[in-house]
Amino acid sequence: MSLPTPENHVDVLIIGAGPAGLMCANALVTAGVNVKIIDKLATRVTVGQADGVQPRTIEVLRSYGLSERLLQEGNQVHICTFYHPTPTGGIECKGRAPDIFVPTARYPFGVTLQQGGIEAIFLDSLKNHGVQVDRPRQPSAIEISDDPKELSSPSSYPVKVTLERLDAVDGQNRTEIVHAKFVVGADGAHSWVRKTLGIEMEGEQTDYIWGVIDMVPESDFPDLRNHAVINSTSGSAMIVPREGDTIRVYIQLSDTDIVDPLTGRVDKSRMSPEKLLSVAKKKFHPYKMDMKSLEWWTVYIIGQRVASSYSVKDRVFIAGDACHTHSPKAGQGMNASMNDTHNLAWKLAQVLKGWSNPSILKTYEHERRKYAQDLIDFDKEVAAFLSKGPPVANRGAAPRGPPAAVSQRFAQFASGIGVHYSQSAIVNTKYQRCAKNLVIGERMLPEIFVRSANIVPINIHDMLPADIRFKVLFFVGHLTKTKIAELNSFAEELSKPTSFLHKYSVDGNISTVFDIITIVAGTKENVNYLMVPAILRPHWSKVLLDDTDVIGTQGGRAYEKLGIDPKQISIVVVRPDGYVGTIIPSNALADLDNYFGSFLIGRSPRLSPLKPKL
């Protein structure tokens, strides 16, 4: 007798427990969303795969409280070295440069740690919230309702997914049915979700073939612990130092190394770790390059593709490698994947909680697909440089510059620091002039202030946790008598039932949706934070001062660096993902109301005046 198929209901079903899926699950679970996450593998990845975490991703992980373990367990990469051929057929170092050449990076380095270690950080966080990955499970069918009413209702469950339990034994159910409000397909480059829903991948597969070895080396090469780019007469290679004594070596291969002459296809059986190392030795000559122990190896062809769509009916979304593929050597794959779902998760959470209109979900594809297209363009040039040497503008033209110049030109993009989201409902650039150096659509700069109440220095990033709330930063300038009078009048406007703070709050509680932070210009000797109106100081810790700490080594000059006039009152809205959504002058509150009104759901507020905690 067959067992009845169990059926369950969840807010969000996540298919795939790699970095993208785990980032999504962690972000949603910490926001109080009911999540189910599955993966077809019986256990997490333990060797190989992705291994580089770029500066912006470290910042993102910190916003979830997860960066400390990464920094403890991973390896920091600060320097990139460049090797060119010598007349005698060997290689020699021709340059050194910072691996991350971005002055505004809070973490001016990358961190390398094998993917399994990064996944473990997320898995432990999920465990602390009572969630674990259901393994081994895979989807076998997916149905999305065609009923417009069901699709438009955030409380409905319009997606039905049938799951197969791959470890079921006799007497156990082999399938289960999940009814979900939303589904996120983070199931990799060969995504079942993407293929089943008929989403095409647009782009091309290159002719570049590379091998990868993760190993503990035995070598006299002097830059084993630095990011090293090698262009030799035998082709290109690259070293990425990893945790412990491990290094990753990328090795350019020729058709004769790996392609079956009969089929014309890459045949991995023609390669082995020993053969890969033999090819590598030629590229590192005259340096010795042997292997003490092997951790992992693979061979791949570089594909550069982007999905034609990132969602179906705004109920099923794809993320990570499911919607973009590129070479791993620019260190962007895992970073792009995690930042996809970092972008998506807060929007899903706000819709599920009834804060935001479902239309906000359309900004996921608007923002992340454009980023993926830019990533492919970037990756093409990096892959071409590493496979053929510096690219040329025209046949016979001179190279564009040395490797260091290539590195610096793309540093903002490669680090993730320069990711820029264009105009949309959640990005409004009308008043960019109010903060000339703080770019709307880019992440909030990591300026250091001091808390006015106790002069303890704090990085503004540490006041912007990824908790799905909007952070509203009031730059109020110098607290002169005139300014205080202006602030009191401004506070009265903010306290009205028609103010955006009340119109879009939940149950009359402003702090549920909005986290208010006030930043004063002045000196620690002369500023009393209690002079700030109550609505602008919900807690003593929320009033910051643009001055140095007591020994003068941290903080100061933020108004100047951000291009904000301390004579004016300027409002900076930082989205839940840490990106600047808009900047508004205090005399344009109607525009700020219109900004939030374009995606947040207004309600009739029950006024509950903020009582500051002194």
C-alpha positions in Angstrom: 0.0 0.0 0.0 1.5 3.3 -1.1 1.9 6.1 1.5 0.0 9.4 1.0 2.3 12.1 -0.4 3.0 14.6 2.4 2.2 18.3 1.5 3.7 21.3 3.1 3.3 25.1 2.9 6.3 27.5 3.1 6.9 31.2 2.4 10.0 30.6 0.3 11.4 27.3 -1.1 15.0 27.6 -2.0 16.4 25.0 -4.4 20.1 24.7 -4.1 22.3 25.1 -1.0 25.4 26.6 -2.5 26.6 30.1 -1.5 23.6 31.8 -3.3 21.0 29.6 -1.7 22.5 29.7 1.7 22.9 33.5 1.6 19.2 33.7 0.7 18.1 31.3 3.4 20.1 33.1 6.1 18.9 36.5 5.1 15.2 35.4 5.0 15.4 33.3 8.2 16.9 36.2 10.2 14.1 38.4 8.9 11.5 35.9 10.3 10.5 34.3 7.0 9.4 30.6 6.9 12.0 29.0 4.6 12.6 25.5 3.3 16.0 24.9 1.6 16.9 21.7 -0.3 19.9 20.3 -2.1 20.5 17.2 -4.2 23.9 16.5 -2.6 23.9 14.4 0.6 26.5 16.6 2.2 27.9 20.1 1.8 31.0 20.7 -0.5 34.2 19.8 1.4 36.9 20.5 -1.3 37.4 22.7 -4.4 34.8 24.9 -6.1 34.8 28.7 -5.4 37.2 30.2 -2.9 37.6 34.0 -3.2 35.7 36.5 -1.2 36.0 40.1 -2.4 35.9 43.3 -0.2 32.3 44.2 -0.8 31.2 40.7 0.0 33.1 40.8 3.3 31.2 44.0 4.0 27.9 42.2 3.2 28.8 39.3 5.4 29.6 41.7 8.2 26.1 43.2 7.9 24.8 39.7 8.8 27.3 39.3 11.6 29.2 36.6 9.7 32.5 38.2 8.7 34.5 37.5 11.8 34.7 33.8 11.3 35.6 34.3 7.6 38.5 36.6 8.6 39.7 34.1 11.2 39.6 31.0 9.0 40.5 32.5 5.6 43.7 33.8 4.0 44.1 37.4 3.3 45.4 38.4 -0.2 47.0 41.9 -0.3 49.5 41.8 -3.2 49.3 40.8 -6.8 52.5 40.1 -8.7 53.0 39.9 -12.5 55.5 37.7 -14.3 56.5 38.0 -17.9 58.7 35.9 -20.2 62.5 36.4 -20.2 64.7 36.2 -23.4 66.0 32.8 -22.1 62.6 31.2 -22.0 61.9 31.6 -18.3 59.8 34.1 -16.3 60.6 37.0 -14.1 58.6 39.4 -11.9 57.9 42.6 -13.7 55.6 44.3 -11.2 53.7 44.3 -7.9 50.5 46.1 -7.0 47.9 46.1 -4.3 45.5 43.2 -5.1 42.7 45.6 -4.2 43.3 49.1 -5.4 40.2 50.8 -4.1 40.7 53.7 -1.6 37.1 53.4 -0.2 37.3 49.7 0.6 36.8 49.0 4.2 38.7 45.7 3.7 41.5 46.5 1.3 42.1 42.8 0.5 40.4 39.7 -0.6 39.9 36.6 1.5 40.4 33.0 0.2 38.7 30.0 1.8 37.4 26.9 0.1 33.7 27.0 -0.6 32.9 24.4 2.0 34.3 26.6 4.7 32.2 29.5 3.6 29.1 27.3 3.4 29.8 26.1 6.9 29.5 29.7 8.2 26.0 30.0 6.7 25.0 26.5 7.8 25.9 27.1 11.4 24.0 30.4 11.3 20.9 28.7 10.0 21.3 26.0 12.6 21.2 28.7 15.3 17.9 29.7 13.8 16.5 26.2 13.8 16.8 25.6 10.1 18.8 22.9 8.2 19.2 21.9 4.6 17.0 19.0 3.5 19.3 16.6 1.8 19.4 14.8 -0.6 16.3 16.2 -2.3 15.7 17.3 -5.9 12.7 18.8 -7.7 10.9 16.8 -10.3 8.0 19.1 -11.2 7.0 22.7 -10.8 3.6 24.3 -11.4 2.9 28.1 -11.3 -0.7 29.2 -11.0 -2.2 31.2 -13.9 -4.9 32.8 -11.7 -4.3 36.6 -11.6 -5.9 36.9 -8.2 -3.7 34.2 -6.7 -0.6 35.6 -8.3 -1.3 39.1 -7.1 -2.0 38.1 -3.5 1.2 38.0 -1.3 -0.6 35.6 1.1 -1.3 32.9 -1.6 0.8 29.8 -2.4 0.7 29.8 -6.2 3.8 27.6 -6.8 3.6 23.9 -6.4 6.8 21.9 -6.4 7.2 18.1 -6.3 10.4 17.0 -4.5 12.1 13.6 -4.7 13.8 12.2 -1.7 16.9 10.6 -3.1 17.8 8.6 0.1 14.3 7.1 0.6 14.2 3.4 1.4 11.3 0.9 1.3 8.5 2.0 3.5 9.3 5.7 3.2 7.7 8.4 1.1 9.8 9.1 -2.0 8.1 12.3 -2.9 6.7 15.3 -1.1 4.8 18.3 -2.4 5.6 21.9 -1.3 3.3 24.8 -1.8 5.3 28.0 -1.8 4.6 31.7 -2.0 7.9 32.1 -3.7 10.6 29.8 -5.1 14.3 30.7 -5.6 16.3 28.5 -7.9 19.9 28.7 -6.8 20.7 25.3 -8.3 23.9 26.1 -10.3 25.0 26.5 -13.9 22.9 23.5 -15.0 19.9 24.8 -13.1 16.9 22.5 -13.2 14.6 25.4 -12.4 15.9 27.5 -15.2 15.7 24.7 -17.8 12.2 23.5 -16.6 10.8 27.0 -16.9 12.3 27.5 -20.4 14.6 30.4 -19.5 17.4 30.7 -22.1 21.0 31.5 -21.4 22.3 34.1 -23.8 26.0 34.4 -24.7 28.8 32.2 -25.9 31.3 29.5 -24.9 34.9 30.6 -25.4 37.8 28.5 -26.7 39.8 29.0 -23.5 40.4 25.7 -21.6 41.9 25.8 -18.1 42.8 23.3 -15.4 42.8 24.0 -11.7 44.7 22.3 -8.9 44.3 22.9 -5.2 47.5 21.6 -3.5 50.1 22.0 -0.9 53.2 22.9 -3.1 56.9 22.2 -2.9 58.4 25.1 -4.7 61.0 27.8 -4.8 58.6 30.2 -6.5 58.8 33.4 -4.3 55.2 34.5 -4.6 53.3 31.4 -3.5 51.6 33.5 -0.8 50.6 36.3 -3.2 48.1 36.5 -6.0 50.5 35.8 -9.0 49.7 36.2 -12.7 52.1 34.4 -15.0 52.5 35.0 -18.7 55.1 32.7 -20.1 56.2 31.5 -23.6 54.3 28.3 -22.7 51.0 30.0 -21.9 49.5 31.5 -18.8 49.0 30.5 -15.2 47.8 32.0 -12.0 48.3 31.4 -8.3 45.8 32.1 -5.6 47.0 31.5 -2.0 44.6 29.7 0.2 44.1 28.9 3.9 46.9 27.1 5.6 49.7 26.1 3.2 47.3 25.4 0.3 47.4 27.2 -3.0 45.2 27.1 -6.1 46.9 27.0 -9.4 45.1 27.9 -12.6 46.7 26.5 -15.7 46.0 27.4 -19.3 45.7 24.3 -21.5 46.0 23.8 -25.2 43.7 21.6 -27.4 46.4 19.0 -27.6 46.4 18.7 -23.8 42.7 18.0 -23.4 40.6 17.8 -26.6 39.7 14.4 -28.1 40.9 14.6 -31.7 38.1 12.3 -32.9 35.2 14.2 -31.3 36.7 17.7 -31.0 35.3 17.9 -27.4 37.1 18.4 -24.1 37.8 15.0 -22.6 38.6 15.2 -18.9 39.9 11.6 -18.9 42.8 12.8 -21.0 44.0 14.9 -18.1 45.1 14.1 -14.5 46.5 16.1 -11.6 50.0 14.8 -12.6 49.5 15.9 -16.2 48.2 19.3 -15.1 51.2 19.8 -12.9 53.5 18.8 -15.8 51.9 21.5 -17.9 52.3 24.0 -15.0 56.0 23.3 -14.5 56.7 24.6 -18.0 55.0 27.9 -17.3 56.9 28.4 -14.0 60.3 27.6 -15.4 63.0 28.2 -14.1 61.2 27.9 -10.7 60.5 24.5 -9.2 56.8 23.6 -8.9 56.0 20.2 -7.3 53.2 18.9 -5.2 53.3 17.7 -1.6 49.7 16.8 -1.4 46.6 17.1 -3.6 43.3 18.5 -2.4 41.2 18.9 -5.6 41.4 19.4 -9.3 39.2 20.0 -12.4 39.2 21.1 -16.0 36.8 23.6 -17.6 36.0 25.6 -20.7 35.1 29.3 -20.0 31.5 30.0 -20.8 30.1 33.6 -20.6 26.3 33.7 -20.5 23.5 35.5 -18.9 19.9 34.3 -18.4 17.3 36.0 -20.6 15.1 36.5 -17.6 15.6 36.2 -13.8 12.0 35.4 -12.9 8.7 33.9 -14.0 5.5 35.8 -12.9 7.5 37.3 -10.1 7.0 34.1 -8.1 9.9 32.0 -9.2 13.4 33.6 -9.3 16.8 32.3 -10.3 20.0 33.4 -8.8 23.8 32.8 -8.9 25.3 30.5 -11.5 21.7 29.6 -12.5 21.5 33.0 -14.2 25.1 33.9 -15.1 28.3 31.9 -15.9 31.8 33.2 -16.5 35.4 32.3 -15.7 36.4 31.9 -12.1 39.7 33.7 -12.4 38.4 37.2 -11.9 37.2 36.0 -8.5 33.6 37.0 -9.1 31.5 33.9 -9.3 30.6 33.2 -5.7 30.6 36.9 -4.9 28.1 37.7 -7.7 26.0 34.7 -6.5 25.8 35.7 -2.9 25.1 39.4 -3.8 22.3 38.3 -6.1 20.4 36.8 -3.2 21.5 39.6 -0.8 19.7 41.9 -3.2 16.6 39.7 -3.6 16.0 38.5 0.0 15.1 41.9 1.6 12.6 42.6 -1.2 11.0 39.2 -0.7 10.9 39.7 3.1 9.3 43.1 2.8 6.6 41.8 0.4 5.9 38.8 2.6 5.5 41.1 5.7 3.2 43.4 3.8 5.5 46.4 3.9 6.2 46.6 0.2 4.2 46.3 -3.0 5.1 43.1 -5.0 6.2 45.5 -7.8 9.5 46.0 -5.9 10.5 42.4 -6.9 10.9 43.6 -10.5 13.9 45.6 -9.4 15.8 42.4 -8.7 16.2 41.6 -12.4 16.6 45.3 -13.3 19.6 45.6 -10.9 21.3 42.2 -11.0 20.9 41.3 -14.7 22.6 44.6 -15.6 25.3 43.8 -13.2 25.7 40.3 -14.7 26.0 41.7 -18.2 28.7 44.1 -16.9 30.4 41.2 -15.2 30.5 39.2 -18.5 32.1 42.2 -20.3 34.7 42.5 -17.5 35.3 38.7 -17.5 35.8 38.6 -21.3 38.7 41.1 -21.0 40.2 39.3 -17.9 39.9 35.9 -19.5 41.4 37.2 -22.8 44.3 38.8 -20.9 45.1 35.7 -18.9 44.7 33.4 -22.0 46.3 35.6 -24.6 48.1 38.4 -22.8 46.9 42.0 -22.7 44.1 42.6 -25.2 44.5 44.9 -28.2 42.1 47.4 -29.5 42.8 46.6 -33.1 44.8 44.1 -35.1 48.5 45.1 -34.8 47.9 47.7 -32.1 50.0 47.9 -29.0 48.7 46.3 -25.8 46.6 48.6 -23.6 49.0 48.5 -20.8 50.8 46.3 -18.3 48.9 43.8 -16.1 48.9 46.3 -13.2 47.1 48.8 -15.3 44.5 46.2 -16.3 44.1 45.4 -12.6 43.6 49.0 -11.5 41.2 49.8 -14.3 38.8 47.2 -13.1 39.6 47.3 -9.4 36.3 49.1 -8.5 34.3 46.4 -10.4 36.3 43.4 -9.4 36.2 44.3 -5.7 32.4 44.8 -5.8 32.9 48.3 -4.4 31.9 50.0 -7.6 28.6 48.1 -8.2 26.1 50.7 -9.3 22.4 50.3 -9.5 20.6 52.6 -12.0 17.4 54.7 -11.7 14.4 52.8 -10.5 11.6 52.9 -7.9 14.2 52.3 -5.2 17.0 54.4 -6.7 16.2 58.1 -7.2 19.1 60.4 -8.2 17.1 63.7 -8.4 19.1 65.4 -5.5 22.5 63.9 -6.1 23.9 67.4 -5.6 23.1 67.2 -1.9 26.0 64.8 -1.4 28.3 65.1 -4.4 30.7 62.3 -3.4 28.2 59.8 -2.1 26.9 58.1 -5.2 23.2 57.3 -5.2 22.9 53.6 -6.4 26.2 52.6 -4.8 26.9 51.2 -1.4 27.2 53.6 1.6 30.8 54.6 2.1 32.4 53.2 5.3 33.0 56.5 7.1 34.0 56.6 10.8 32.2 58.8 13.2 32.1 59.0 17.0 28.9 58.5 19.1 28.1 61.9 20.5 27.0 60.5 23.8 30.3 58.8 24.7 32.8 59.7 21.8 33.3 56.0 21.0 34.3 55.7 17.3 32.1 53.6 15.1 32.1 52.8 11.4 28.8 53.8 9.8 28.6 50.3 8.2 28.3 48.8 11.7 25.1 50.8 12.1 23.6 49.4 8.9 22.8 45.7 9.6 21.0 43.7 7.0 17.8 43.6 9.0 15.4 44.6 6.1 14.9 48.1 7.5 15.6 51.3 5.7 18.3 53.4 7.5 17.4 57.1 7.3 20.5 59.2 8.0 19.8 62.8 8.9 22.9 65.0 8.3 21.8 68.0 10.3 25.1 70.0 10.3 26.2 72.4 13.1 23.8 72.8 16.0 23.7 76.6 16.1 20.7 78.3 17.6 19.3 79.0 14.2 19.8 75.3 13.2 18.2 74.0 16.4 15.1 76.1 15.7 15.1 74.8 12.1 15.5 71.2 13.4 12.6 71.6 15.9 10.3 72.9 13.1 11.5 70.0 10.9 10.8 67.5 13.7 7.3 68.8 13.9 6.8 68.0 10.2 8.2 64.5 10.7 5.9 63.9 13.6 2.7 64.6 11.7 0.5 61.6 10.7 1.1 62.5 7.0 4.9 62.1 7.4 6.5 59.2 5.6 7.8 57.9 9.0 4.2 57.4 10.1 2.5 56.7 6.8 4.7 53.7 6.0 5.4 52.4 9.6 3.8 49.2 10.9 1.4 49.3 13.9 2.4 52.9 14.6 6.0 51.8 15.4 8.5 53.9 13.3 11.5 51.7 14.2 9.9 48.6 12.6 10.5 49.8 9.1 12.9 52.8 9.6 16.1 53.1 11.6 16.8 56.7 12.3 20.4 57.9 12.7 21.4 61.5 13.1 24.8 62.9 12.2 25.9 66.2 13.6 28.8 68.4 12.5 30.9 69.9 15.3 33.4 69.1 17.9 33.2 66.7 20.8 33.8 69.5 23.3 30.8 71.6 22.1 28.0 69.2 21.1 25.3 68.0 23.4 23.3 65.2 21.7 20.2 66.0 23.8 19.8 69.2 21.7 18.7 67.0 18.8 14.9 66.7 18.7 13.5 63.5 20.1 12.2 62.0 16.9 15.7 62.2 15.5 17.3 60.5 18.5 15.3 57.3 19.2 18.3 56.0 21.3 21.4 57.7 22.6 23.6 55.5 20.4 21.8 56.9 17.2 23.3 60.4 17.4 26.8 60.5 15.7 29.3 63.3 15.5 31.6 64.1 12.6 34.7 64.5 14.7 37.8 62.5 15.6 38.1 60.1 18.6 39.8 61.4 21.8 43.3 60.7 20.5 42.6 62.0 17.0 43.4 58.9 15.0 39.9 57.9 13.8 37.0 59.9 12.2 36.5 63.5 11.2 35.9 65.3 7.9 33.0 63.1 6.8 30.8 66.0 5.7 33.7 67.2 3.5 34.5 63.8 2.1 30.9 63.0 1.3 30.3 66.4 -0.2 27.5 67.4 2.2 27.0 71.0 3.1 26.9 71.3 7.0 24.8 74.4 6.6 21.9 72.4 5.2 19.9 69.4 6.5 20.3 66.5 4.1 18.6 63.1 4.3 20.4 59.9 3.1 18.2 56.8 2.7 20.3 53.6 2.8 18.4 50.5 1.6 18.4 47.3 3.6 21.2 45.9 1.4 23.5 48.8 2.2 23.1 50.8 -1.0 22.1 54.5 -1.1 18.5 54.7 -2.4 18.1 58.4 -2.5 19.3 61.7 -1.0 16.8 64.5 -0.2 17.1 68.0 1.2 15.0 68.8 4.2 12.8 71.2 2.2 11.7 68.4 -0.2 10.0 66.0 2.2 7.2 65.5 -0.4 9.8 64.0 -2.7 10.9 61.6 0.0 7.3 60.6 0.6 6.9 60.0 -3.1 10.1 57.9 -3.1 8.8 55.6 -0.4 5.3 55.7 -1.8 6.5 54.2 -5.1 7.0 50.8 -3.4 6.0 50.8 0.3 2.4 50.2 1.3 0.9 53.2 3.1 -1.4 52.8 6.1 -3.4 54.9 8.4 -0.9 55.4 11.3 -1.8 55.2 14.9 0.5 57.9 16.2 2.9 56.8 18.9 5.5 59.5 19.5 9.0 58.3 19.8 10.3 58.5 23.4 14.0 58.7 23.3 16.1 56.4 25.5 18.6 58.7 27.1 
